[in-house]
Amino acid sequence: MQHIYTYISIILLLAVNSPSLSAQDIPPTAPTEATPPPPPPSLLIEGREVFKVVDVMPRFPGCEYKDFRDQAKKKCADGKLLKYVYKNLKYPKSAKKEGIEGIVVISFIVTRDGHISNADVKRAIGGGLDSLALEMVNNMNNLKEKWTPGTINGEAVDAYYILPIKFKL
């Protein structure tokens, strides 16, 4: 009988004193060296690299020669782009009659020399509004001044740009 108590005592002693692993018991791993961030994502369009992410986004023309900081130039350029869109888009009578409204999304590339290329409708709403918006974007190449291209590390690059245009009656 004494053997049974000894046996049970040993089992209990082992169960109470055995270490159980928990998250707190696992030693922290040594910190690894910081890895540099990956290069910005880019697309390959017609054999040229087009960046989706750039350090400085392309800007609509008209504000580069003003004595502004980059943020103020961006705000100025956004205002000029909005003014250009309002001036150059005329709601078609047929779309008004049908009550068509919504957002047309146009994507395009601002090239390293400030031209617009590869304009495309990404979201259409019909009623002639899509082709009207696309034509307006393509006509930006007829402006006296060109866009200020996007840059990476201070170097001009081809940059992908998305322009949503809201049509509201």
C-alpha contacts under 8 A as a table, 3 or more apart, distances in Angstrom:
res1	aa1	res2	aa2	distance
1	M	4	I	5.22
1	M	5	Y	6.67
2	Q	5	Y	5.26
2	Q	6	T	6.19
3	H	6	T	5.06
3	H	7	Y	6.03
4	I	7	Y	5.00
4	I	8	I	6.13
5	Y	8	I	5.10
5	Y	9	S	5.90
6	T	9	S	5.04
6	T	10	I	6.14
7	Y	10	I	5.24
7	Y	11	I	6.38
8	I	11	I	5.11
8	I	12	L	6.14
9	S	12	L	5.14
9	S	13	L	5.95
10	I	13	L	5.04
10	I	14	L	6.10
11	I	14	L	5.15
11	I	15	A	6.13
12	L	15	A	5.03
12	L	16	V	6.09
13	L	16	V	5.34
13	L	17	N	6.04
14	L	17	N	5.34
14	L	18	S	5.58
15	A	18	S	5.49
21	L	24	Q	7.99
21	L	25	D	5.93
21	L	26	I	7.28
22	S	25	D	5.24
22	S	26	I	6.78
23	A	26	I	5.51
24	Q	27	P	7.67
40	P	51	F	6.93
40	P	52	K	7.28
40	P	53	V	5.59
40	P	54	V	7.07
41	P	51	F	6.20
41	P	52	K	5.94
41	P	53	V	6.33
42	S	49	E	6.32
42	S	50	V	5.36
42	S	51	F	4.17
42	S	52	K	5.54
42	S	53	V	7.49
43	L	49	E	5.74
43	L	50	V	5.05
43	L	51	F	6.26
43	L	52	K	7.40
44	L	47	G	5.87
44	L	48	R	5.47
44	L	49	E	4.76
44	L	50	V	6.08
45	I	48	R	5.42
45	I	49	E	6.48
45	I	50	V	6.72
49	E	158	D	6.98
50	V	109	I	7.53
50	V	157	V	7.36
50	V	158	D	4.95
50	V	159	A	5.29
50	V	160	Y	6.28
51	F	54	V	6.51
51	F	157	V	7.35
51	F	158	D	6.26
51	F	159	A	4.77
51	F	160	Y	5.92
52	K	159	A	6.06
52	K	160	Y	5.14
52	K	161	Y	7.58
53	V	159	A	7.62
53	V	160	Y	8.00
54	V	57	M	6.00
54	V	150	G	6.29
54	V	151	T	5.89
54	V	152	I	5.43
54	V	159	A	7.27
55	D	150	G	7.37
55	D	151	T	5.77
55	D	152	I	5.03
55	D	153	N	6.93
56	V	150	G	5.34
56	V	151	T	5.24
56	V	152	I	6.93
57	M	149	P	7.26
57	M	150	G	4.57
57	M	151	T	6.87
57	M	159	A	7.71
58	P	110	V	6.82
58	P	147	W	6.73
58	P	148	T	5.42
58	P	149	P	4.53
58	P	150	G	4.10
58	P	151	T	7.64
58	P	159	A	7.18
58	P	161	Y	7.86
59	R	74	K	6.48
59	R	77	A	5.82
59	R	78	D	7.46
59	R	147	W	5.67
59	R	148	T	5.05
59	R	149	P	6.73
59	R	150	G	7.53
60	F	63	C	7.99
60	F	77	A	5.10
60	F	78	D	6.89
60	F	80	K	7.02
60	F	81	L	5.90
60	F	146	K	7.56
60	F	147	W	4.87
60	F	148	T	6.51
61	P	64	E	7.00
61	P	77	A	6.43
61	P	80	K	7.69
61	P	145	E	5.88
61	P	146	K	5.81
61	P	147	W	4.87
61	P	148	T	6.38
62	G	65	Y	7.51
62	G	77	A	6.65
62	G	80	K	7.16
62	G	145	E	7.23
63	C	66	K	5.54
63	C	73	K	5.77
63	C	76	C	6.10
63	C	77	A	5.90
64	E	73	K	6.72
64	E	148	T	7.72
66	K	73	K	7.72
68	F	71	Q	7.80
68	F	72	A	5.52
68	F	73	K	5.72
69	R	72	A	5.37
69	R	73	K	6.18
70	D	73	K	4.99
70	D	74	K	6.12
71	Q	74	K	5.07
71	Q	75	K	6.27
72	A	75	K	5.06
72	A	76	C	6.06
73	K	76	C	5.02
73	K	77	A	5.96
74	K	77	A	5.04
74	K	78	D	6.01
75	K	78	D	5.13
75	K	79	G	6.27
76	C	79	G	5.18
76	C	80	K	6.31
77	A	80	K	5.01
77	A	81	L	6.07
78	D	81	L	5.07
78	D	82	L	6.20
79	G	82	L	5.12
79	G	83	K	6.20
80	K	83	K	4.98
80	K	84	Y	6.09
81	L	84	Y	5.00
81	L	85	V	6.20
82	L	85	V	5.12
82	L	86	Y	6.24
83	K	86	Y	5.20
83	K	87	K	6.10
84	Y	87	K	5.15
84	Y	88	N	6.05
85	V	88	N	5.28
85	V	89	L	5.92
85	V	136	M	7.54
86	Y	89	L	5.70
86	Y	90	K	7.98
87	K	90	K	7.86
88	N	136	M	6.54
89	L	132	L	7.06
89	L	133	A	7.15
89	L	136	M	7.04
91	Y	95	A	6.95
91	Y	96	K	6.81
91	Y	129	L	7.46
91	Y	167	F	7.95
92	P	95	A	5.34
92	P	96	K	6.37
92	P	127	G	7.86
92	P	128	G	7.14
92	P	129	L	7.40
93	K	96	K	5.03
93	K	97	K	6.04
94	S	97	K	5.03
94	S	98	E	6.18
94	S	127	G	6.86
95	A	98	E	5.11
95	A	99	G	5.99
95	A	100	I	5.24
95	A	101	E	7.92
95	A	127	G	4.94
95	A	128	G	7.05
95	A	129	L	7.47
96	K	99	G	4.98
96	K	100	I	6.29
96	K	169	L	7.08
97	K	100	I	7.88
98	E	127	G	7.94
99	G	169	L	7.33
100	I	125	I	7.52
100	I	126	G	7.63
100	I	127	G	6.65
100	I	169	L	7.99
101	E	125	I	7.38
101	E	166	K	7.67
101	E	167	F	5.08
101	E	168	K	5.11
101	E	169	L	6.60
102	G	125	I	6.43
102	G	166	K	5.76
102	G	167	F	5.26
102	G	168	K	6.51
103	I	123	R	7.45
103	I	124	A	7.61
103	I	125	I	7.02
103	I	164	P	6.31
103	I	165	I	5.42
103	I	166	K	4.32
103	I	167	F	6.01
104	V	121	V	7.30
104	V	122	K	7.54
104	V	123	R	5.29
104	V	124	A	5.29
104	V	125	I	6.29
104	V	129	L	7.49
104	V	130	D	6.15
104	V	133	A	7.35
104	V	164	P	5.80
104	V	165	I	5.21
104	V	166	K	6.43
104	V	167	F	7.67
105	V	121	V	5.97
105	V	122	K	5.26
105	V	123	R	4.83
105	V	124	A	7.00
105	V	162	I	6.94
105	V	163	L	5.76
105	V	164	P	4.31
105	V	165	I	6.15
106	I	119	A	6.70
106	I	120	D	5.58
106	I	121	V	4.60
106	I	122	K	5.56
106	I	123	R	7.17
106	I	133	A	7.44
106	I	134	L	6.69
106	I	162	I	5.84
106	I	163	L	5.20
106	I	164	P	6.26
106	I	165	I	7.78
107	S	118	N	7.85
107	S	119	A	5.59
107	S	120	D	5.36
107	S	121	V	6.45
107	S	122	K	6.48
107	S	160	Y	7.20
107	S	161	Y	5.67
107	S	162	I	4.37
107	S	163	L	6.16
108	F	116	I	6.61
108	F	117	S	5.96
108	F	118	N	5.30
108	F	119	A	4.14
108	F	120	D	6.33
108	F	160	Y	5.95
108	F	161	Y	5.38
108	F	162	I	6.51
109	I	116	I	5.68
109	I	117	S	5.19
109	I	118	N	6.03
109	I	119	A	6.94
109	I	158	D	6.54
109	I	159	A	5.51
109	I	160	Y	4.61
109	I	161	Y	5.83
110	V	113	D	7.92
110	V	114	G	5.73
110	V	115	H	5.67
110	V	116	I	4.93
110	V	117	S	6.62
110	V	147	W	7.18
110	V	149	P	6.17
110	V	150	G	7.54
110	V	158	D	5.77
110	V	159	A	5.32
110	V	160	Y	6.46
110	V	161	Y	6.87
111	T	114	G	5.15
111	T	115	H	5.31
111	T	116	I	6.37
111	T	117	S	7.15
111	T	149	P	6.38
111	T	157	V	6.69
111	T	158	D	4.28
111	T	159	A	6.41
112	R	115	H	7.59
112	R	149	P	5.27
112	R	150	G	7.21
112	R	156	A	5.14
112	R	157	V	4.69
112	R	158	D	4.87
112	R	159	A	7.70
113	D	146	K	7.74
113	D	147	W	7.93
113	D	148	T	7.82
113	D	149	P	6.56
113	D	156	A	7.83
114	G	146	K	4.92
114	G	147	W	4.36
114	G	148	T	5.55
114	G	149	P	5.22
115	H	141	N	5.93
115	H	146	K	6.14
115	H	147	W	6.54
116	I	119	A	7.27
116	I	137	V	7.79
116	I	138	N	6.71
116	I	140	M	7.00
116	I	141	N	6.06
117	S	138	N	7.59
119	A	134	L	6.79
119	A	137	V	7.15
119	A	138	N	6.74
120	D	134	L	6.81
121	V	124	A	6.44
121	V	130	D	6.73
121	V	134	L	6.68
124	A	129	L	7.91
124	A	130	D	5.57
125	I	129	L	6.91
125	I	130	D	6.57
126	G	129	L	5.86
126	G	130	D	6.08
127	G	130	D	7.55
128	G	131	S	5.61
128	G	132	L	6.21
129	L	132	L	4.99
129	L	133	A	6.12
130	D	133	A	5.26
130	D	134	L	6.20
131	S	134	L	4.98
131	S	135	E	6.01
132	L	135	E	5.21
132	L	136	M	6.21
133	A	136	M	5.08
133	A	137	V	6.35
133	A	165	I	7.51
134	L	137	V	5.23
134	L	138	N	6.27
135	E	138	N	5.09
135	E	139	N	6.08
136	M	139	N	5.13
136	M	140	M	6.80
137	V	140	M	5.43
138	N	141	N	6.18
139	N	142	N	5.41
139	N	143	L	7.49
140	M	143	L	5.52
141	N	146	K	7.09
143	L	146	K	6.64
149	P	156	A	5.85
149	P	157	V	6.65
149	P	158	D	7.13
149	P	159	A	7.31
150	G	156	A	5.76
150	G	157	V	5.81
150	G	158	D	6.87
150	G	159	A	5.86
151	T	154	G	5.44
151	T	155	E	5.07
151	T	156	A	4.41
151	T	157	V	5.52
152	I	155	E	5.34
152	I	156	A	6.67
152	I	157	V	6.87
